[in-house]
Each structure stands twice: as structure tokens, then as C-alpha cells.
Amino acid sequence: MTATTYWTSVDSPVGPLLLTAAPTGELTSLSVPGQKGGRTVRDDWRPDPGPFREAARQLAAYFAGDLEEFRLAVRTAGTPFREKVWDALDAVPYGATVSYGEIAARIGAPRAAVRAVGGAIGANPLLIVRPCHRVIGADGSLTGYAGGLERKVRLLTHEGVLPTPP
């Protein structure tokens, strides 16, 4: 028997956010419509906003400009390499960006591992909460984002990295 997956949807300035949680209440994913590799509600999931009250509160505070660092119980499953990359993402502060090469260096991976780092970042199950939107190309270009480049631009603009369009 598999464990119950709880889910809810939370409105946000970047569209509806689909959140899932384990029976223990840890957040297991946050995805957006149309996300590459994102989740969609399954028939055996249980709709219940209860386990997500704190996540919804922190997301609302983030989008209101009142929260710069999420403090949520999360549970993700990835290879040891992906977990290292995801831990490095968690350390990128609000309003800052890093390159894929910088993430590789932070985890002690060789420069040649940049493509693997990109794959791990693309597989991040916790968009926004685990700030993969803060990773950019070495030349400063806004490359890839599973949630779509338009959302990446909106998140980086919200955090003051990019100028607000006129």
C-alpha cells in the first residue's frame, strides 16, 4: 500500500501553485501549470488544505514582499547528486543569482558537470520554495526554467534582480 499524497492549489501572482505533501505534512512538491516535469493531480491523491496552511502563509508573505527565506518542512527524493545540488539551491539568497558553474563548484563537482547540474536543477520538485529561478547562465542570460522563462522573469523581478518593466 502506498502512502497517501495530500494536495491543494494556492493562487499566486505567477499562476496557481499545485502543492503536495506526505502524510507527515512535509511539502513534497510545488509545481505550476505547464511545468516541464511538473505534477498533475491524480485520482488517488486526497484534496486537503490542512497540511498546507504554513506553506500558503509563507508563499503569500513571499509574494507580498514580506518573506525572503522559506522555512518549511520538506521531503524530496533524489539521487545523492541531485540532493547536493538542491541543498546548494537552498543556500542561494533572495535577490541573488548564481550560475550553473557556481552551483557545480559549490558542491565540489568538476566544471564538466555543469550539464548534470542543470539536469538536477530542472528536476527540482519544489519550484519557488527551492529557488532554482535564481540560477542563470554564466553570461548572465536567463536560461531554462521548468516553470517557463516568463515566470522566471517575474520571480527575479519580484526579488529585485531584474528591473521592473515600465
Accessible surface in RSA format (square Angstrom, percent):
REM  Atomic radii and reference values for relative SASA: ProtOr
REM  Chains: A
REM  Algorithm: Lee & Richards
REM  Probe-radius: 1.40
REM  Slices: 20
REM RES _ NUM      All-atoms   Total-Side   Main-Chain    Non-polar    All polar
REM                ABS   REL    ABS   REL    ABS   REL    ABS   REL    ABS   REL
RES MET A   1   238.22 123.4 146.78  97.1  91.44 217.7 123.18 104.7 115.05 152.4
RES THR A   2   114.18  81.2  99.69 101.1  14.49  34.5  83.89 112.7  30.29  45.8
RES ALA A   3    75.20  69.1  45.99  71.0  29.20  66.4  56.32  79.3  18.88  50.0
RES THR A   4    47.20  33.6  37.35  37.9   9.85  23.5  13.06  17.5  34.14  51.6
RES THR A   5    29.31  20.8  27.78  28.2   1.53   3.6   2.86   3.8  26.44  40.0
RES TYR A   6    31.45  14.7  31.45  17.9   0.00   0.0   7.62   5.7  23.83  29.4
RES TRP A   7    55.16  22.1  54.92  26.6   0.25   0.6  53.41  28.5   1.75   2.8
RES THR A   8    18.67  13.3  16.12  16.3   2.55   6.1   4.71   6.3  13.96  21.1
RES SER A   9    64.03  54.1  39.65  52.9  24.38  56.2  28.93  61.6  35.10  49.2
RES VAL A  10    25.36  16.7  21.89  19.8   3.47   8.4  25.36  22.0   0.00   0.0
RES ASP A  11   130.03  91.1 107.60 107.1  22.43  53.0  36.30  85.4  93.73  93.5
RES SER A  12    21.79  18.4   0.08   0.1  21.72  50.0   7.91  16.8  13.88  19.4
RES PRO A  13    70.12  51.1  51.92  47.3  18.20  66.1  64.30  53.1   5.82  36.2
RES VAL A  14     7.59   5.0   2.88   2.6   4.72  11.4   5.14   4.5   2.45   6.6
RES GLY A  15    22.58  27.8   0.00   N/A  22.58  27.8  19.70  54.1   2.88   6.4
RES PRO A  16    63.28  46.1  62.14  56.6   1.14   4.1  62.18  51.3   1.10   6.8
RES LEU A  17     0.08   0.0   0.00   0.0   0.08   0.2   0.08   0.1   0.00   0.0
RES LEU A  18    24.20  13.5  23.11  16.5   1.09   2.8  23.20  16.3   1.00   2.7
RES LEU A  19     0.00   0.0   0.00   0.0   0.00   0.0   0.00   0.0   0.00   0.0
RES THR A  20     0.00   0.0   0.00   0.0   0.00   0.0   0.00   0.0   0.00   0.0
RES ALA A  21     0.93   0.9   0.37   0.6   0.55   1.3   0.48   0.7   0.45   1.2
RES ALA A  22     7.96   7.3   3.55   5.5   4.40  10.0   7.61  10.7   0.35   0.9
RES PRO A  23    70.37  51.3  41.98  38.3  28.39 103.2  42.31  34.9  28.06 174.4
RES THR A  24    98.29  69.9  60.53  61.4  37.76  90.0  69.18  92.9  29.11  44.0
RES GLY A  25    31.39  38.7   0.00   N/A  31.39  38.7  18.24  50.1  13.15  29.4
RES GLU A  26    43.10  24.7  42.91  32.5   0.19   0.5   7.14  13.8  35.97  29.4
RES LEU A  27     6.33   3.5   5.63   4.0   0.70   1.8   6.01   4.2   0.32   0.8
RES THR A  28    28.06  20.0  22.88  23.2   5.18  12.3  21.25  28.5   6.81  10.3
RES SER A  29     1.60   1.4   1.60   2.1   0.00   0.0   1.60   3.4   0.00   0.0
RES LEU A  30     0.00   0.0   0.00   0.0   0.00   0.0   0.00   0.0   0.00   0.0
RES SER A  31     2.45   2.1   2.35   3.1   0.10   0.2   1.91   4.1   0.54   0.8
RES VAL A  32     7.01   4.6   1.12   1.0   5.89  14.2   3.08   2.7   3.93  10.7
RES PRO A  33    72.33  52.7  54.36  49.6  17.98  65.3  66.98  55.3   5.36  33.3
RES GLY A  34    86.79 107.0   0.00   N/A  86.79 107.0  45.25 124.2  41.54  93.0
RES GLN A  35    21.40  12.0   6.47   4.7  14.93  35.5   0.23   0.5  21.17  16.1
RES LYS A  36   169.92  82.9 157.58  96.7  12.35  29.4 109.96  99.0  59.97  63.9
RES GLY A  37    79.98  98.6   0.00   N/A  79.98  98.6  42.58 116.9  37.40  83.8
RES GLY A  38    27.19  33.5   0.00   N/A  27.19  33.5   4.19  11.5  23.00  51.5
RES ARG A  39    90.79  38.1  77.19  39.3  13.60  32.4  30.00  41.0  60.78  36.8
RES THR A  40   107.45  76.4 100.17 101.6   7.28  17.3  73.07  98.1  34.38  52.0
RES VAL A  41    70.22  46.2  44.05  39.9  26.17  63.1  44.05  38.3  26.17  71.0
RES ARG A  42   132.83  55.8 126.25  64.4   6.58  15.7  46.69  63.8  86.14  52.2
RES ASP A  43   157.65 110.4 121.96 121.4  35.69  84.4  44.29 104.2 113.36 113.1
RES ASP A  44    89.26  62.5  60.68  60.4  28.58  67.6  49.90 117.4  39.35  39.2
RES TRP A  45    17.80   7.1   6.48   3.1  11.31  26.6   3.82   2.0  13.98  22.7
RES ARG A  46   126.06  52.9 124.77  63.6   1.29   3.1  41.11  56.2  84.95  51.5
RES PRO A  47    90.95  66.3  74.57  68.0  16.38  59.6  74.78  61.7  16.17 100.5
RES ASP A  48    41.07  28.8  38.40  38.2   2.67   6.3   7.31  17.2  33.76  33.7
RES PRO A  49    87.59  63.8  86.21  78.6   1.38   5.0  86.21  71.2   1.38   8.6
RES GLY A  50    21.14  26.1   0.00   N/A  21.14  26.1  11.53  31.7   9.61  21.5
RES PRO A  51    47.98  35.0  17.39  15.9  30.59 111.2  30.56  25.2  17.42 108.3
RES PHE A  52     2.81   1.4   2.54   1.6   0.27   0.7   2.81   1.7   0.00   0.0
RES ARG A  53   173.89  73.0 164.31  83.8   9.58  22.8  73.40 100.3 100.49  60.9
RES GLU A  54    78.99  45.3  74.60  56.4   4.39  10.4  48.50  93.8  30.49  24.9
RES ALA A  55     5.61   5.2   4.56   7.0   1.05   2.4   4.56   6.4   1.05   2.8
RES ALA A  56    32.09  29.5  29.33  45.3   2.76   6.3  29.69  41.8   2.40   6.4
RES ARG A  57   135.73  57.0 126.88  64.7   8.85  21.1  73.60 100.6  62.13  37.7
RES GLN A  58     7.07   4.0   7.07   5.2   0.00   0.0   1.19   2.5   5.89   4.5
RES LEU A  59     1.68   0.9   1.68   1.2   0.00   0.0   1.68   1.2   0.00   0.0
RES ALA A  60    64.47  59.3  50.69  78.2  13.78  31.3  59.96  84.4   4.51  11.9
RES ALA A  61    20.71  19.0  15.17  23.4   5.54  12.6  20.12  28.3   0.59   1.6
RES TYR A  62     0.74   0.3   0.74   0.4   0.00   0.0   0.74   0.6   0.00   0.0
RES PHE A  63    32.62  16.3  14.67   9.1  17.95  46.7  15.12   9.2  17.50  50.1
RES ALA A  64    71.88  66.1  33.34  51.4  38.55  87.7  46.28  65.2  25.60  67.8
RES GLY A  65    46.61  57.5   0.00   N/A  46.61  57.5  17.16  47.1  29.45  66.0
RES ASP A  66   117.11  82.0  81.05  80.7  36.05  85.3  29.16  68.6  87.94  87.7
RES LEU A  67    36.45  20.3  33.50  24.0   2.95   7.4  36.12  25.4   0.33   0.9
RES GLU A  68   107.58  61.8  97.61  73.8   9.96  23.7  25.50  49.3  82.08  67.0
RES GLU A  69   102.80  59.0  94.54  71.5   8.26  19.7  39.59  76.6  63.21  51.6
RES PHE A  70    29.32  14.7   9.32   5.8  20.00  52.0   9.32   5.7  20.00  57.2
RES ARG A  71   175.37  73.6 154.52  78.8  20.85  49.7  67.68  92.5 107.69  65.3
RES LEU A  72    35.27  19.6   8.67   6.2  26.59  66.9  13.95   9.8  21.31  57.4
RES ALA A  73    70.94  65.2  47.67  73.6  23.28  53.0  58.42  82.3  12.52  33.2
RES VAL A  74    56.08  36.9  32.97  29.8  23.11  55.7  32.97  28.6  23.11  62.7
RES ARG A  75   114.70  48.2 108.60  55.4   6.09  14.5  51.18  69.9  63.52  38.5
RES THR A  76    27.12  19.3   3.79   3.8  23.33  55.6   4.33   5.8  22.79  34.4
RES ALA A  77   101.17  93.0  68.51 105.7  32.66  74.3  73.38 103.3  27.80  73.6
RES GLY A  78    31.18  38.4   0.00   N/A  31.18  38.4  11.40  31.3  19.78  44.3
RES THR A  79    76.62  54.5  70.19  71.2   6.43  15.3  72.11  96.9   4.51   6.8
RES PRO A  80   111.82  81.5 104.68  95.4   7.14  25.9 111.13  91.8   0.69   4.3
RES PHE A  81    66.33  33.2  62.08  38.4   4.25  11.1  64.09  38.9   2.24   6.4
RES ARG A  82    92.70  38.9  92.70  47.3   0.00   0.0   4.84   6.6  87.86  53.2
RES GLU A  83    50.66  29.1  50.66  38.3   0.00   0.0  31.18  60.3  19.48  15.9
RES LYS A  84   111.86  54.6 108.01  66.3   3.85   9.2  61.70  55.5  50.16  53.4
RES VAL A  85     0.00   0.0   0.00   0.0   0.00   0.0   0.00   0.0   0.00   0.0
RES TRP A  86     3.98   1.6   3.98   1.9   0.00   0.0   3.98   2.1   0.00   0.0
RES ASP A  87    89.45  62.7  82.17  81.8   7.27  17.2  26.75  63.0  62.69  62.5
RES ALA A  88     9.99   9.2   2.68   4.1   7.31  16.6   9.42  13.3   0.58   1.5
RES LEU A  89     0.00   0.0   0.00   0.0   0.00   0.0   0.00   0.0   0.00   0.0
RES ASP A  90    77.38  54.2  50.15  49.9  27.22  64.4  27.43  64.6  49.95  49.8
RES ALA A  91    69.66  64.1  43.49  67.1  26.18  59.5  54.37  76.6  15.29  40.5
RES VAL A  92     1.87   1.2   0.00   0.0   1.87   4.5   0.04   0.0   1.82   4.9
RES PRO A  93    81.40  59.3  71.28  65.0  10.13  36.8  81.40  67.2   0.00   0.0
RES TYR A  94    48.11  22.5  29.70  16.9  18.42  47.9  19.06  14.3  29.05  35.8
RES GLY A  95    34.90  43.0   0.00   N/A  34.90  43.0   9.25  25.4  25.65  57.4
RES ALA A  96    32.48  29.9  26.39  40.7   6.09  13.9  32.48  45.7   0.00   0.0
RES THR A  97    41.99  29.9  19.59  19.9  22.40  53.4   0.32   0.4  41.67  63.0
RES VAL A  98     6.08   4.0   4.73   4.3   1.35   3.3   6.08   5.3   0.00   0.0
RES SER A  99    14.00  11.8  13.53  18.1   0.47   1.1   6.69  14.2   7.31  10.2
RES TYR A 100    37.66  17.6  37.21  21.2   0.45   1.2  26.85  20.2  10.81  13.3
RES GLY A 101    12.95  16.0   0.00   N/A  12.95  16.0   4.94  13.5   8.02  18.0
RES GLU A 102    84.03  48.2  79.84  60.4   4.19  10.0  36.14  69.9  47.89  39.1
RES ILE A 103     0.00   0.0   0.00   0.0   0.00   0.0   0.00   0.0   0.00   0.0
RES ALA A 104     1.12   1.0   1.12   1.7   0.00   0.0   1.12   1.6   0.00   0.0
RES ALA A 105    74.48  68.5  51.43  79.4  23.06  52.4  57.24  80.6  17.24  45.7
RES ARG A 106   122.39  51.4  82.45  42.0  39.95  95.1  44.02  60.2  78.37  47.5
RES ILE A 107    23.63  13.4   7.55   5.6  16.08  38.7  15.85  11.4   7.77  21.1
RES GLY A 108    68.41  84.4   0.00   N/A  68.41  84.4  35.26  96.7  33.16  74.3
RES ALA A 109    19.33  17.8   5.38   8.3  13.95  31.7   9.95  14.0   9.38  24.9
RES PRO A 110    94.42  68.8  81.82  74.6  12.60  45.8  93.91  77.5   0.51   3.1
RES ARG A 111   161.76  67.9 147.65  75.3  14.10  33.6  84.38 115.3  77.38  46.9
RES ALA A 112    97.20  89.4  59.48  91.8  37.71  85.8  72.42 102.0  24.77  65.6
RES ALA A 113    17.03  15.7  10.68  16.5   6.35  14.4  16.91  23.8   0.12   0.3
RES VAL A 114    40.49  26.6  39.74  36.0   0.75   1.8  39.74  34.5   0.75   2.0
RES ARG A 115   214.68  90.1 200.96 102.4  13.72  32.7  84.25 115.1 130.43  79.0
RES ALA A 116    53.73  49.4  38.10  58.8  15.63  35.5  48.77  68.7   4.96  13.1
RES VAL A 117     0.00   0.0   0.00   0.0   0.00   0.0   0.00   0.0   0.00   0.0
RES GLY A 118    23.33  28.8   0.00   N/A  23.33  28.8  14.92  41.0   8.40  18.8
RES GLY A 119    41.78  51.5   0.00   N/A  41.78  51.5  36.29  99.6   5.50  12.3
RES ALA A 120     2.19   2.0   0.61   0.9   1.59   3.6   0.71   1.0   1.48   3.9
RES ILE A 121    10.97   6.2   9.09   6.8   1.88   4.5   9.09   6.5   1.88   5.1
RES GLY A 122    40.37  49.8   0.00   N/A  40.37  49.8  28.29  77.6  12.08  27.1
RES ALA A 123    35.49  32.6  12.74  19.7  22.74  51.7  24.12  34.0  11.36  30.1
RES ASN A 124     2.18   1.5   0.10   0.1   2.08   5.0   0.10   0.3   2.08   2.0
RES PRO A 125    33.84  24.7  24.63  22.4   9.21  33.5  32.95  27.2   0.89   5.5
RES LEU A 126     1.10   0.6   1.10   0.8   0.00   0.0   1.10   0.8   0.00   0.0
RES LEU A 127     1.34   0.7   1.34   1.0   0.00   0.0   1.34   0.9   0.00   0.0
RES ILE A 128     1.98   1.1   0.95   0.7   1.03   2.5   0.95   0.7   1.03   2.8
RES VAL A 129    18.15  11.9   8.77   7.9   9.38  22.6   8.77   7.6   9.38  25.4
RES ARG A 130    10.99   4.6  10.83   5.5   0.16   0.4   1.27   1.7   9.72   5.9
RES PRO A 131     5.40   3.9   5.40   4.9   0.00   0.0   5.40   4.5   0.00   0.0
RES CYS A 132     5.96   4.5   3.45   3.8   2.51   5.9   0.01   0.0   5.95   6.4
RES HIS A 133     0.12   0.1   0.12   0.1   0.00   0.0   0.12   0.1   0.00   0.0
RES ARG A 134    10.51   4.4  10.51   5.4   0.00   0.0   0.00   0.0  10.51   6.4
RES VAL A 135     0.11   0.1   0.11   0.1   0.00   0.0   0.11   0.1   0.00   0.0
RES ILE A 136    26.17  14.9  26.17  19.5   0.00   0.0  26.17  18.8   0.00   0.0
RES GLY A 137     9.53  11.7   0.00   N/A   9.53  11.7   8.15  22.4   1.38   3.1
RES ALA A 138    86.10  79.2  45.52  70.3  40.57  92.3  47.72  67.2  38.38 101.7
RES ASP A 139   124.90  87.5  82.07  81.7  42.83 101.3  52.81 124.3  72.09  71.9
RES GLY A 140    42.72  52.7   0.00   N/A  42.72  52.7  23.34  64.0  19.38  43.4
RES SER A 141    47.60  40.2  37.11  49.5  10.49  24.2  41.89  89.2   5.71   8.0
RES LEU A 142    49.54  27.6  34.67  24.8  14.87  37.4  34.67  24.4  14.87  40.0
RES THR A 143    51.65  36.7  47.37  48.0   4.28  10.2  51.56  69.3   0.09   0.1
RES GLY A 144    49.76  61.4   0.00   N/A  49.76  61.4  37.97 104.2  11.80  26.4
RES TYR A 145    25.48  11.9   3.85   2.2  21.63  56.3   8.48   6.4  17.00  21.0
RES ALA A 146    16.41  15.1   3.54   5.5  12.87  29.3   6.76   9.5   9.64  25.5
RES GLY A 147     3.17   3.9   0.00   N/A   3.17   3.9   1.38   3.8   1.79   4.0
RES GLY A 148    31.46  38.8   0.00   N/A  31.46  38.8  31.13  85.4   0.33   0.7
RES LEU A 149    86.24  48.0  78.84  56.4   7.40  18.6  78.92  55.4   7.32  19.7
RES GLU A 150   130.03  74.7 119.99  90.8  10.04  23.9  51.14  98.9  78.88  64.4
RES ARG A 151    48.69  20.4  48.60  24.8   0.10   0.2  11.07  15.1  37.62  22.8
RES LYS A 152     0.62   0.3   0.62   0.4   0.00   0.0   0.00   0.0   0.62   0.7
RES VAL A 153    58.65  38.6  58.65  53.1   0.00   0.0  58.65  51.0   0.00   0.0
RES ARG A 154   111.11  46.7 103.55  52.8   7.56  18.0  31.59  43.2  79.52  48.2
RES LEU A 155     1.34   0.7   1.17   0.8   0.17   0.4   1.34   0.9   0.00   0.0
RES LEU A 156     0.10   0.1   0.10   0.1   0.00   0.0   0.10   0.1   0.00   0.0
RES THR A 157    25.84  18.4  18.66  18.9   7.18  17.1  17.09  22.9   8.76  13.2
RES HIS A 158    59.62  32.6  32.54  22.6  27.08  69.3  25.35  26.1  34.27  39.9
RES GLU A 159    10.71   6.1   0.00   0.0  10.71  25.5   1.05   2.0   9.66   7.9
RES GLY A 160    62.60  77.2   0.00   N/A  62.60  77.2  31.79  87.2  30.80  69.0
RES VAL A 161    47.80  31.5  19.26  17.4  28.54  68.8  24.88  21.6  22.93  62.2
RES LEU A 162    45.69  25.4  42.08  30.1   3.60   9.1  42.75  30.0   2.94   7.9
RES PRO A 163   116.73  85.1  97.76  89.1  18.97  69.0 109.82  90.7   6.91  42.9
RES THR A 164   110.04  78.3  88.60  89.8  21.45  51.1  61.07  82.0  48.98  74.0
RES PRO A 165    95.16  69.4  77.32  70.5  17.85  64.9  82.76  68.3  12.40  77.1
RES PRO A 166   179.73 131.0 107.12  97.7  72.60 263.9 147.06 121.4  32.67 203.0
END  Absolute sums over single chains surface
CHAIN  1 A     8699.9       6259.5       2440.4       5065.4       3634.5
END  Absolute sums over all chains
TOTAL          8699.9       6259.5       2440.4       5065.4       3634.5
